[in-house]
Amino acid sequence: MNYHAELVAELNLLNQFDLSTTQTGIKIHHDASPEVIAAAQRLFDKGLISQVDGGYLTDLGHQAAEYSQSLVSILTSPVALDTTC
């Protein structure tokens, strides 16, 4: 399975959420790019965010954002080479 543009837009939006608190949401403004607005709509339709224009993560959305943010962290961390072989 490849990441297509719509999926990447959804992942990028999930990565905007602060996972250290459930009290902080995001707001998608009317002048945001059409891709971001559409990504928010899809995340809302999937039950991952509380409002069509952002809002808060649902329980499922929080789990998805944790996975997404962890993946980015893993992929952007420096690689430690094992030189003991």
PDB file of N, CA, C and O in Angstrom:
ATOM      1  N   MET A   1       0.848  -1.175   0.000  1.00  0.00           N
ATOM      2  CA  MET A   1       0.000   0.000   0.000  1.00  0.00           C
ATOM      3  C   MET A   1       0.893   1.238   0.000  1.00  0.00           C
ATOM      4  O   MET A   1       1.777   1.381   0.844  1.00  0.00           O
ATOM      5  N   ASN A   2       0.655   2.100  -0.931  1.00  0.00           N
ATOM      6  CA  ASN A   2       1.398   3.358  -1.019  1.00  0.00           C
ATOM      7  C   ASN A   2       0.621   4.473  -0.335  1.00  0.00           C
ATOM      8  O   ASN A   2      -0.602   4.419  -0.212  1.00  0.00           O
ATOM      9  N   TYR A   3       1.357   5.477   0.105  1.00  0.00           N
ATOM     10  CA  TYR A   3       0.723   6.671   0.649  1.00  0.00           C
ATOM     11  C   TYR A   3       0.358   7.584  -0.516  1.00  0.00           C
ATOM     12  O   TYR A   3       1.239   8.035  -1.248  1.00  0.00           O
ATOM     13  N   HIS A   4      -0.918   7.856  -0.692  1.00  0.00           N
ATOM     14  CA  HIS A   4      -1.347   8.790  -1.725  1.00  0.00           C
ATOM     15  C   HIS A   4      -1.533  10.165  -1.093  1.00  0.00           C
ATOM     16  O   HIS A   4      -1.503  10.300   0.130  1.00  0.00           O
ATOM     17  N   ALA A   5      -1.721  11.165  -1.911  1.00  0.00           N
ATOM     18  CA  ALA A   5      -1.750  12.559  -1.445  1.00  0.00           C
ATOM     19  C   ALA A   5      -2.815  12.795  -0.373  1.00  0.00           C
ATOM     20  O   ALA A   5      -2.574  13.538   0.578  1.00  0.00           O
ATOM     21  N   GLU A   6      -3.984  12.176  -0.513  1.00  0.00           N
ATOM     22  CA  GLU A   6      -5.041  12.380   0.480  1.00  0.00           C
ATOM     23  C   GLU A   6      -4.645  11.806   1.835  1.00  0.00           C
ATOM     24  O   GLU A   6      -4.903  12.418   2.872  1.00  0.00           O
ATOM     25  N   LEU A   7      -4.023  10.636   1.828  1.00  0.00           N
ATOM     26  CA  LEU A   7      -3.581  10.017   3.074  1.00  0.00           C
ATOM     27  C   LEU A   7      -2.483  10.843   3.737  1.00  0.00           C
ATOM     28  O   LEU A   7      -2.488  11.024   4.955  1.00  0.00           O
ATOM     29  N   VAL A   8      -1.559  11.334   2.950  1.00  0.00           N
ATOM     30  CA  VAL A   8      -0.487  12.180   3.487  1.00  0.00           C
ATOM     31  C   VAL A   8      -1.078  13.444   4.114  1.00  0.00           C
ATOM     32  O   VAL A   8      -0.626  13.876   5.175  1.00  0.00           O
ATOM     33  N   ALA A   9      -2.071  14.033   3.476  1.00  0.00           N
ATOM     34  CA  ALA A   9      -2.711  15.234   4.028  1.00  0.00           C
ATOM     35  C   ALA A   9      -3.380  14.924   5.369  1.00  0.00           C
ATOM     36  O   ALA A   9      -3.327  15.739   6.290  1.00  0.00           O
ATOM     37  N   GLU A  10      -4.001  13.766   5.483  1.00  0.00           N
ATOM     38  CA  GLU A  10      -4.625  13.374   6.743  1.00  0.00           C
ATOM     39  C   GLU A  10      -3.572  13.151   7.823  1.00  0.00           C
ATOM     40  O   GLU A  10      -3.745  13.593   8.959  1.00  0.00           O
ATOM     41  N   LEU A  11      -2.489  12.472   7.478  1.00  0.00           N
ATOM     42  CA  LEU A  11      -1.407  12.242   8.439  1.00  0.00           C
ATOM     43  C   LEU A  11      -0.789  13.561   8.884  1.00  0.00           C
ATOM     44  O   LEU A  11      -0.512  13.754  10.068  1.00  0.00           O
ATOM     45  N   ASN A  12      -0.572  14.466   7.939  1.00  0.00           N
ATOM     46  CA  ASN A  12      -0.021  15.782   8.286  1.00  0.00           C
ATOM     47  C   ASN A  12      -0.936  16.524   9.253  1.00  0.00           C
ATOM     48  O   ASN A  12      -0.462  17.183  10.178  1.00  0.00           O
ATOM     49  N   LEU A  13      -2.224  16.419   9.044  1.00  0.00           N
ATOM     50  CA  LEU A  13      -3.168  17.084   9.938  1.00  0.00           C
ATOM     51  C   LEU A  13      -3.150  16.440  11.325  1.00  0.00           C
ATOM     52  O   LEU A  13      -3.171  17.148  12.332  1.00  0.00           O
ATOM     53  N   LEU A  14      -3.111  15.125  11.389  1.00  0.00           N
ATOM     54  CA  LEU A  14      -3.026  14.445  12.684  1.00  0.00           C
ATOM     55  C   LEU A  14      -1.765  14.843  13.438  1.00  0.00           C
ATOM     56  O   LEU A  14      -1.766  14.912  14.667  1.00  0.00           O
ATOM     57  N   ASN A  15      -0.699  15.104  12.708  1.00  0.00           N
ATOM     58  CA  ASN A  15       0.565  15.471  13.345  1.00  0.00           C
ATOM     59  C   ASN A  15       0.548  16.885  13.916  1.00  0.00           C
ATOM     60  O   ASN A  15       1.481  17.268  14.621  1.00  0.00           O
ATOM     61  N   GLN A  16      -0.484  17.663  13.630  1.00  0.00           N
ATOM     62  CA  GLN A  16      -0.591  19.019  14.171  1.00  0.00           C
ATOM     63  C   GLN A  16      -1.128  19.037  15.600  1.00  0.00           C
ATOM     64  O   GLN A  16      -1.013  20.047  16.294  1.00  0.00           O
ATOM     65  N   PHE A  17      -1.709  17.933  16.039  1.00  0.00           N
ATOM     66  CA  PHE A  17      -2.316  17.892  17.367  1.00  0.00           C
ATOM     67  C   PHE A  17      -1.260  17.696  18.445  1.00  0.00           C
ATOM     68  O   PHE A  17      -0.306  16.937  18.272  1.00  0.00           O
ATOM     69  N   ASP A  18      -1.448  18.397  19.565  1.00  0.00           N
ATOM     70  CA  ASP A  18      -0.590  18.265  20.743  1.00  0.00           C
ATOM     71  C   ASP A  18      -1.126  17.099  21.570  1.00  0.00           C
ATOM     72  O   ASP A  18      -2.214  17.181  22.139  1.00  0.00           O
ATOM     73  N   LEU A  19      -0.356  16.019  21.630  1.00  0.00           N
ATOM     74  CA  LEU A  19      -0.816  14.824  22.328  1.00  0.00           C
ATOM     75  C   LEU A  19      -0.585  14.875  23.834  1.00  0.00           C
ATOM     76  O   LEU A  19      -1.014  13.975  24.555  1.00  0.00           O
ATOM     77  N   SER A  20       0.083  15.910  24.312  1.00  0.00           N
ATOM     78  CA  SER A  20       0.367  15.992  25.741  1.00  0.00           C
ATOM     79  C   SER A  20      -0.858  16.416  26.556  1.00  0.00           C
ATOM     80  O   SER A  20      -0.842  16.341  27.785  1.00  0.00           O
ATOM     81  N   THR A  21      -1.911  16.857  25.880  1.00  0.00           N
ATOM     82  CA  THR A  21      -3.129  17.272  26.565  1.00  0.00           C
ATOM     83  C   THR A  21      -4.336  17.005  25.670  1.00  0.00           C
ATOM     84  O   THR A  21      -4.244  17.051  24.443  1.00  0.00           O
ATOM     85  N   THR A  22      -5.458  16.728  26.309  1.00  0.00           N
ATOM     86  CA  THR A  22      -6.706  16.573  25.549  1.00  0.00           C
ATOM     87  C   THR A  22      -7.466  17.891  25.479  1.00  0.00           C
ATOM     88  O   THR A  22      -8.534  17.964  24.872  1.00  0.00           O
ATOM     89  N   GLN A  23      -6.921  18.920  26.092  1.00  0.00           N
ATOM     90  CA  GLN A  23      -7.588  20.219  26.165  1.00  0.00           C
ATOM     91  C   GLN A  23      -7.233  21.153  25.014  1.00  0.00           C
ATOM     92  O   GLN A  23      -7.750  22.267  24.937  1.00  0.00           O
ATOM     93  N   THR A  24      -6.355  20.707  24.121  1.00  0.00           N
ATOM     94  CA  THR A  24      -5.924  21.543  23.007  1.00  0.00           C
ATOM     95  C   THR A  24      -6.378  20.917  21.696  1.00  0.00           C
ATOM     96  O   THR A  24      -6.069  19.762  21.404  1.00  0.00           O
ATOM     97  N   GLY A  25      -7.107  21.687  20.922  1.00  0.00           N
ATOM     98  CA  GLY A  25      -7.538  21.230  19.611  1.00  0.00           C
ATOM     99  C   GLY A  25      -6.912  22.090  18.534  1.00  0.00           C
ATOM    100  O   GLY A  25      -5.999  22.872  18.796  1.00  0.00           O
ATOM    101  N   ILE A  26      -7.411  21.937  17.325  1.00  0.00           N
ATOM    102  CA  ILE A  26      -6.958  22.778  16.222  1.00  0.00           C
ATOM    103  C   ILE A  26      -8.176  23.343  15.499  1.00  0.00           C
ATOM    104  O   ILE A  26      -9.282  22.811  15.602  1.00  0.00           O
ATOM    105  N   LYS A  27      -7.955  24.411  14.779  1.00  0.00           N
ATOM    106  CA  LYS A  27      -9.011  25.058  13.995  1.00  0.00           C
ATOM    107  C   LYS A  27      -8.526  25.178  12.560  1.00  0.00           C
ATOM    108  O   LYS A  27      -7.463  25.745  12.304  1.00  0.00           O
ATOM    109  N   ILE A  28      -9.298  24.649  11.630  1.00  0.00           N
ATOM    110  CA  ILE A  28      -9.006  24.784  10.205  1.00  0.00           C
ATOM    111  C   ILE A  28      -9.772  26.008   9.717  1.00  0.00           C
ATOM    112  O   ILE A  28     -11.003  26.009   9.703  1.00  0.00           O
ATOM    113  N   HIS A  29      -9.059  27.033   9.324  1.00  0.00           N
ATOM    114  CA  HIS A  29      -9.693  28.274   8.888  1.00  0.00           C
ATOM    115  C   HIS A  29     -10.239  28.139   7.471  1.00  0.00           C
ATOM    116  O   HIS A  29      -9.798  27.292   6.695  1.00  0.00           O
ATOM    117  N   HIS A  30     -11.196  28.984   7.156  1.00  0.00           N
ATOM    118  CA  HIS A  30     -11.850  28.936   5.844  1.00  0.00           C
ATOM    119  C   HIS A  30     -10.881  29.216   4.698  1.00  0.00           C
ATOM    120  O   HIS A  30     -11.141  28.829   3.559  1.00  0.00           O
ATOM    121  N   ASP A  31      -9.773  29.881   4.989  1.00  0.00           N
ATOM    122  CA  ASP A  31      -8.812  30.191   3.927  1.00  0.00           C
ATOM    123  C   ASP A  31      -7.661  29.177   3.855  1.00  0.00           C
ATOM    124  O   ASP A  31      -6.667  29.406   3.167  1.00  0.00           O
ATOM    125  N   ALA A  32      -7.808  28.060   4.570  1.00  0.00           N
ATOM    126  CA  ALA A  32      -6.805  26.991   4.469  1.00  0.00           C
ATOM    127  C   ALA A  32      -6.865  26.389   3.067  1.00  0.00           C
ATOM    128  O   ALA A  32      -7.833  26.590   2.333  1.00  0.00           O
ATOM    129  N   SER A  33      -5.838  25.663   2.714  1.00  0.00           N
ATOM    130  CA  SER A  33      -5.808  25.057   1.378  1.00  0.00           C
ATOM    131  C   SER A  33      -6.953  24.051   1.241  1.00  0.00           C
ATOM    132  O   SER A  33      -7.377  23.450   2.228  1.00  0.00           O
ATOM    133  N   PRO A  34      -7.445  23.871   0.029  1.00  0.00           N
ATOM    134  CA  PRO A  34      -8.514  22.889  -0.191  1.00  0.00           C
ATOM    135  C   PRO A  34      -8.119  21.484   0.269  1.00  0.00           C
ATOM    136  O   PRO A  34      -8.971  20.715   0.713  1.00  0.00           O
ATOM    137  N   GLU A  35      -6.839  21.148   0.164  1.00  0.00           N
ATOM    138  CA  GLU A  35      -6.369  19.828   0.586  1.00  0.00           C
ATOM    139  C   GLU A  35      -6.513  19.646   2.096  1.00  0.00           C
ATOM    140  O   GLU A  35      -6.905  18.577   2.564  1.00  0.00           O
ATOM    141  N   VAL A  36      -6.195  20.693   2.852  1.00  0.00           N
ATOM    142  CA  VAL A  36      -6.306  20.627   4.314  1.00  0.00           C
ATOM    143  C   VAL A  36      -7.774  20.567   4.728  1.00  0.00           C
ATOM    144  O   VAL A  36      -8.136  19.790   5.612  1.00  0.00           O
ATOM    145  N   ILE A  37      -8.609  21.367   4.106  1.00  0.00           N
ATOM    146  CA  ILE A  37     -10.042  21.359   4.415  1.00  0.00           C
ATOM    147  C   ILE A  37     -10.637  19.987   4.115  1.00  0.00           C
ATOM    148  O   ILE A  37     -11.422  19.463   4.904  1.00  0.00           O
ATOM    149  N   ALA A  38     -10.267  19.410   2.986  1.00  0.00           N
ATOM    150  CA  ALA A  38     -10.772  18.085   2.622  1.00  0.00           C
ATOM    151  C   ALA A  38     -10.251  17.013   3.576  1.00  0.00           C
ATOM    152  O   ALA A  38     -10.983  16.089   3.929  1.00  0.00           O
ATOM    153  N   ALA A  39      -8.998  17.129   3.992  1.00  0.00           N
ATOM    154  CA  ALA A  39      -8.426  16.162   4.940  1.00  0.00           C
ATOM    155  C   ALA A  39      -9.179  16.215   6.266  1.00  0.00           C
ATOM    156  O   ALA A  39      -9.467  15.176   6.861  1.00  0.00           O
ATOM    157  N   ALA A  40      -9.498  17.420   6.728  1.00  0.00           N
ATOM    158  CA  ALA A  40     -10.254  17.561   7.972  1.00  0.00           C
ATOM    159  C   ALA A  40     -11.638  16.931   7.830  1.00  0.00           C
ATOM    160  O   ALA A  40     -12.117  16.270   8.752  1.00  0.00           O
ATOM    161  N   GLN A  41     -12.271  17.129   6.702  1.00  0.00           N
ATOM    162  CA  GLN A  41     -13.585  16.522   6.467  1.00  0.00           C
ATOM    163  C   GLN A  41     -13.494  14.999   6.529  1.00  0.00           C
ATOM    164  O   GLN A  41     -14.337  14.347   7.145  1.00  0.00           O
ATOM    165  N   ARG A  42     -12.472  14.435   5.891  1.00  0.00           N
ATOM    166  CA  ARG A  42     -12.306  12.973   5.899  1.00  0.00           C
ATOM    167  C   ARG A  42     -12.028  12.453   7.310  1.00  0.00           C
ATOM    168  O   ARG A  42     -12.572  11.422   7.707  1.00  0.00           O
ATOM    169  N   LEU A  43     -11.183  13.160   8.069  1.00  0.00           N
ATOM    170  CA  LEU A  43     -10.902  12.732   9.442  1.00  0.00           C
ATOM    171  C   LEU A  43     -12.161  12.811  10.302  1.00  0.00           C
ATOM    172  O   LEU A  43     -12.392  11.946  11.147  1.00  0.00           O
ATOM    173  N   PHE A  44     -12.967  13.834  10.093  1.00  0.00           N
ATOM    174  CA  PHE A  44     -14.240  13.953  10.807  1.00  0.00           C
ATOM    175  C   PHE A  44     -15.172  12.806  10.420  1.00  0.00           C
ATOM    176  O   PHE A  44     -15.786  12.181  11.285  1.00  0.00           O
ATOM    177  N   ASP A  45     -15.274  12.534   9.125  1.00  0.00           N
ATOM    178  CA  ASP A  45     -16.136  11.451   8.645  1.00  0.00           C
ATOM    179  C   ASP A  45     -15.712  10.095   9.197  1.00  0.00           C
ATOM    180  O   ASP A  45     -16.550   9.215   9.395  1.00  0.00           O
ATOM    181  N   LYS A  46     -14.426   9.923   9.443  1.00  0.00           N
ATOM    182  CA  LYS A  46     -13.886   8.665   9.984  1.00  0.00           C
ATOM    183  C   LYS A  46     -13.976   8.605  11.504  1.00  0.00           C
ATOM    184  O   LYS A  46     -13.631   7.590  12.108  1.00  0.00           O
ATOM    185  N   GLY A  47     -14.439   9.693  12.125  1.00  0.00           N
ATOM    186  CA  GLY A  47     -14.585   9.721  13.569  1.00  0.00           C
ATOM    187  C   GLY A  47     -13.301   9.971  14.328  1.00  0.00           C
ATOM    188  O   GLY A  47     -13.188   9.596  15.495  1.00  0.00           O
ATOM    189  N   LEU A  48     -12.316  10.609  13.674  1.00  0.00           N
ATOM    190  CA  LEU A  48     -11.031  10.854  14.321  1.00  0.00           C
ATOM    191  C   LEU A  48     -10.939  12.234  14.967  1.00  0.00           C
ATOM    192  O   LEU A  48     -10.157  12.433  15.897  1.00  0.00           O
ATOM    193  N   ILE A  49     -11.733  13.184  14.479  1.00  0.00           N
ATOM    194  CA  ILE A  49     -11.765  14.521  15.074  1.00  0.00           C
ATOM    195  C   ILE A  49     -13.219  14.898  15.356  1.00  0.00           C
ATOM    196  O   ILE A  49     -14.147  14.372  14.740  1.00  0.00           O
ATOM    197  N   SER A  50     -13.392  15.820  16.302  1.00  0.00           N
ATOM    198  CA  SER A  50     -14.735  16.127  16.801  1.00  0.00           C
ATOM    199  C   SER A  50     -15.527  17.110  15.946  1.00  0.00           C
ATOM    200  O   SER A  50     -16.753  17.159  16.040  1.00  0.00           O
ATOM    201  N   GLN A  51     -14.846  17.888  15.120  1.00  0.00           N
ATOM    202  CA  GLN A  51     -15.518  18.891  14.293  1.00  0.00           C
ATOM    203  C   GLN A  51     -14.991  18.815  12.865  1.00  0.00           C
ATOM    204  O   GLN A  51     -13.848  18.419  12.638  1.00  0.00           O
ATOM    205  N   VAL A  52     -15.816  19.192  11.920  1.00  0.00           N
ATOM    206  CA  VAL A  52     -15.401  19.158  10.522  1.00  0.00           C
ATOM    207  C   VAL A  52     -14.254  20.130  10.256  1.00  0.00           C
ATOM    208  O   VAL A  52     -13.486  19.944   9.313  1.00  0.00           O
ATOM    209  N   ASP A  53     -14.139  21.164  11.088  1.00  0.00           N
ATOM    210  CA  ASP A  53     -13.063  22.145  10.915  1.00  0.00           C
ATOM    211  C   ASP A  53     -11.974  21.987  11.976  1.00  0.00           C
ATOM    212  O   ASP A  53     -11.314  22.955  12.352  1.00  0.00           O
ATOM    213  N   GLY A  54     -11.800  20.774  12.445  1.00  0.00           N
ATOM    214  CA  GLY A  54     -10.741  20.500  13.415  1.00  0.00           C
ATOM    215  C   GLY A  54     -11.301  20.032  14.733  1.00  0.00           C
ATOM    216  O   GLY A  54     -11.723  18.884  14.870  1.00  0.00           O
ATOM    217  N   GLY A  55     -11.304  20.921  15.703  1.00  0.00           N
ATOM    218  CA  GLY A  55     -11.795  20.539  17.018  1.00  0.00           C
ATOM    219  C   GLY A  55     -10.761  19.728  17.774  1.00  0.00           C
ATOM    220  O   GLY A  55      -9.568  20.029  17.756  1.00  0.00           O
ATOM    221  N   TYR A  56     -11.247  18.697  18.434  1.00  0.00           N
ATOM    222  CA  TYR A  56     -10.398  17.855  19.267  1.00  0.00           C
ATOM    223  C   TYR A  56     -10.311  16.455  18.676  1.00  0.00           C
ATOM    224  O   TYR A  56     -11.148  16.051  17.869  1.00  0.00           O
ATOM    225  N   LEU A  57      -9.296  15.734  19.089  1.00  0.00           N
ATOM    226  CA  LEU A  57      -9.187  14.336  18.701  1.00  0.00           C
ATOM    227  C   LEU A  57     -10.198  13.511  19.491  1.00  0.00           C
ATOM    228  O   LEU A  57     -10.398  13.736  20.684  1.00  0.00           O
ATOM    229  N   THR A  58     -10.826  12.566  18.822  1.00  0.00           N
ATOM    230  CA  THR A  58     -11.628  11.575  19.529  1.00  0.00           C
ATOM    231  C   THR A  58     -10.658  10.554  20.126  1.00  0.00           C
ATOM    232  O   THR A  58      -9.450  10.643  19.907  1.00  0.00           O
ATOM    233  N   ASP A  59     -11.180   9.595  20.871  1.00  0.00           N
ATOM    234  CA  ASP A  59     -10.297   8.553  21.413  1.00  0.00           C
ATOM    235  C   ASP A  59      -9.567   7.825  20.289  1.00  0.00           C
ATOM    236  O   ASP A  59      -8.361   7.589  20.374  1.00  0.00           O
ATOM    237  N   LEU A  60     -10.304   7.469  19.235  1.00  0.00           N
ATOM    238  CA  LEU A  60      -9.683   6.802  18.091  1.00  0.00           C
ATOM    239  C   LEU A  60      -8.696   7.733  17.395  1.00  0.00           C
ATOM    240  O   LEU A  60      -7.628   7.300  16.964  1.00  0.00           O
ATOM    241  N   GLY A  61      -9.051   9.003  17.287  1.00  0.00           N
ATOM    242  CA  GLY A  61      -8.164   9.982  16.674  1.00  0.00           C
ATOM    243  C   GLY A  61      -6.881  10.162  17.457  1.00  0.00           C
ATOM    244  O   GLY A  61      -5.809  10.324  16.873  1.00  0.00           O
ATOM    245  N   HIS A  62      -6.984  10.134  18.779  1.00  0.00           N
ATOM    246  CA  HIS A  62      -5.787  10.260  19.621  1.00  0.00           C
ATOM    247  C   HIS A  62      -4.858   9.081  19.376  1.00  0.00           C
ATOM    248  O   HIS A  62      -3.644   9.253  19.273  1.00  0.00           O
ATOM    249  N   GLN A  63      -5.420   7.898  19.283  1.00  0.00           N
ATOM    250  CA  GLN A  63      -4.610   6.712  19.009  1.00  0.00           C
ATOM    251  C   GLN A  63      -3.952   6.816  17.634  1.00  0.00           C
ATOM    252  O   GLN A  63      -2.769   6.510  17.486  1.00  0.00           O
ATOM    253  N   ALA A  64      -4.708   7.244  16.637  1.00  0.00           N
ATOM    254  CA  ALA A  64      -4.156   7.388  15.286  1.00  0.00           C
ATOM    255  C   ALA A  64      -3.056   8.439  15.255  1.00  0.00           C
ATOM    256  O   ALA A  64      -2.029   8.241  14.606  1.00  0.00           O
ATOM    257  N   ALA A  65      -3.259   9.556  15.951  1.00  0.00           N
ATOM    258  CA  ALA A  65      -2.245  10.614  15.990  1.00  0.00           C
ATOM    259  C   ALA A  65      -0.984  10.133  16.703  1.00  0.00           C
ATOM    260  O   ALA A  65       0.125  10.487  16.301  1.00  0.00           O
ATOM    261  N   GLU A  66      -1.142   9.332  17.755  1.00  0.00           N
ATOM    262  CA  GLU A  66       0.029   8.768  18.438  1.00  0.00           C
ATOM    263  C   GLU A  66       0.851   7.925  17.474  1.00  0.00           C
ATOM    264  O   GLU A  66       2.074   8.057  17.416  1.00  0.00           O
ATOM    265  N   TYR A  67       0.183   7.061  16.720  1.00  0.00           N
ATOM    266  CA  TYR A  67       0.889   6.214  15.753  1.00  0.00           C
ATOM    267  C   TYR A  67       1.569   7.054  14.681  1.00  0.00           C
ATOM    268  O   TYR A  67       2.723   6.813  14.326  1.00  0.00           O
ATOM    269  N   SER A  68       0.845   8.038  14.172  1.00  0.00           N
ATOM    270  CA  SER A  68       1.390   8.881  13.112  1.00  0.00           C
ATOM    271  C   SER A  68       2.606   9.657  13.595  1.00  0.00           C
ATOM    272  O   SER A  68       3.630   9.709  12.914  1.00  0.00           O
ATOM    273  N   GLN A  69       2.488  10.257  14.770  1.00  0.00           N
ATOM    274  CA  GLN A  69       3.598  11.044  15.296  1.00  0.00           C
ATOM    275  C   GLN A  69       4.776  10.154  15.674  1.00  0.00           C
ATOM    276  O   GLN A  69       5.928  10.565  15.532  1.00  0.00           O
ATOM    277  N   SER A  70       4.506   8.945  16.152  1.00  0.00           N
ATOM    278  CA  SER A  70       5.594   8.002  16.453  1.00  0.00           C
ATOM    279  C   SER A  70       6.325   7.602  15.184  1.00  0.00           C
ATOM    280  O   SER A  70       7.553   7.520  15.174  1.00  0.00           O
ATOM    281  N   LEU A  71       5.583   7.352  14.118  1.00  0.00           N
ATOM    282  CA  LEU A  71       6.206   6.974  12.852  1.00  0.00           C
ATOM    283  C   LEU A  71       7.119   8.078  12.341  1.00  0.00           C
ATOM    284  O   LEU A  71       8.236   7.805  11.901  1.00  0.00           O
ATOM    285  N   VAL A  72       6.660   9.306  12.394  1.00  0.00           N
ATOM    286  CA  VAL A  72       7.491  10.434  11.959  1.00  0.00           C
ATOM    287  C   VAL A  72       8.753  10.516  12.811  1.00  0.00           C
ATOM    288  O   VAL A  72       9.845  10.749  12.292  1.00  0.00           O
ATOM    289  N   SER A  73       8.600  10.325  14.114  1.00  0.00           N
ATOM    290  CA  SER A  73       9.759  10.371  15.010  1.00  0.00           C
ATOM    291  C   SER A  73      10.769   9.280  14.665  1.00  0.00           C
ATOM    292  O   SER A  73      11.973   9.536  14.628  1.00  0.00           O
ATOM    293  N   ILE A  74      10.293   8.085  14.418  1.00  0.00           N
ATOM    294  CA  ILE A  74      11.182   6.972  14.063  1.00  0.00           C
ATOM    295  C   ILE A  74      11.895   7.250  12.750  1.00  0.00           C
ATOM    296  O   ILE A  74      13.104   7.045  12.641  1.00  0.00           O
ATOM    297  N   LEU A  75      11.158   7.711  11.761  1.00  0.00           N
ATOM    298  CA  LEU A  75      11.730   7.908  10.428  1.00  0.00           C
ATOM    299  C   LEU A  75      12.656   9.108  10.339  1.00  0.00           C
ATOM    300  O   LEU A  75      13.476   9.187   9.424  1.00  0.00           O
ATOM    301  N   THR A  76      12.540  10.039  11.270  1.00  0.00           N
ATOM    302  CA  THR A  76      13.395  11.227  11.218  1.00  0.00           C
ATOM    303  C   THR A  76      14.522  11.199  12.248  1.00  0.00           C
ATOM    304  O   THR A  76      15.325  12.130  12.312  1.00  0.00           O
ATOM    305  N   SER A  77      14.586  10.148  13.045  1.00  0.00           N
ATOM    306  CA  SER A  77      15.670  10.014  14.026  1.00  0.00           C
ATOM    307  C   SER A  77      16.946   9.578  13.327  1.00  0.00           C
ATOM    308  O   SER A  77      16.896   8.844  12.339  1.00  0.00           O
ATOM    309  N   PRO A  78      18.094  10.028  13.837  1.00  0.00           N
ATOM    310  CA  PRO A  78      19.361   9.574  13.260  1.00  0.00           C
ATOM    311  C   PRO A  78      19.498   8.063  13.416  1.00  0.00           C
ATOM    312  O   PRO A  78      19.078   7.489  14.421  1.00  0.00           O
ATOM    313  N   VAL A  79      20.075   7.448  12.437  1.00  0.00           N
ATOM    314  CA  VAL A  79      20.270   6.002  12.459  1.00  0.00           C
ATOM    315  C   VAL A  79      21.574   5.701  13.178  1.00  0.00           C
ATOM    316  O   VAL A  79      22.624   6.247  12.839  1.00  0.00           O
ATOM    317  N   ALA A  80      21.498   4.833  14.170  1.00  0.00           N
ATOM    318  CA  ALA A  80      22.702   4.398  14.884  1.00  0.00           C
ATOM    319  C   ALA A  80      23.171   3.095  14.248  1.00  0.00           C
ATOM    320  O   ALA A  80      22.460   2.091  14.284  1.00  0.00           O
ATOM    321  N   LEU A  81      24.338   3.111  13.683  1.00  0.00           N
ATOM    322  CA  LEU A  81      24.875   1.919  13.038  1.00  0.00           C
ATOM    323  C   LEU A  81      25.500   1.002  14.069  1.00  0.00           C
ATOM    324  O   LEU A  81      26.199   1.451  14.978  1.00  0.00           O
ATOM    325  N   ASP A  82      25.240  -0.292  13.919  1.00  0.00           N
ATOM    326  CA  ASP A  82      25.835  -1.289  14.802  1.00  0.00           C
ATOM    327  C   ASP A  82      27.199  -1.657  14.238  1.00  0.00           C
ATOM    328  O   ASP A  82      27.289  -2.329  13.211  1.00  0.00           O
ATOM    329  N   THR A  83      28.253  -1.223  14.902  1.00  0.00           N
ATOM    330  CA  THR A  83      29.620  -1.477  14.417  1.00  0.00           C
ATOM    331  C   THR A  83      30.289  -2.618  15.159  1.00  0.00           C
ATOM    332  O   THR A  83      31.500  -2.809  15.044  1.00  0.00           O
ATOM    333  N   THR A  84      29.501  -3.390  15.933  1.00  0.00           N
ATOM    334  CA  THR A  84      30.077  -4.486  16.706  1.00  0.00           C
ATOM    335  C   THR A  84      30.165  -5.774  15.915  1.00  0.00           C
ATOM    336  O   THR A  84      30.685  -6.764  16.431  1.00  0.00           O
ATOM    337  N   CYS A  85      29.688  -5.805  14.707  1.00  0.00           N
ATOM    338  CA  CYS A  85      29.685  -7.042  13.902  1.00  0.00           C
ATOM    339  C   CYS A  85      31.032  -7.334  13.295  1.00  0.00           C
ATOM    340  O   CYS A  85      31.189  -8.335  12.595  1.00  0.00           O
TER     341      CYS A  85
END
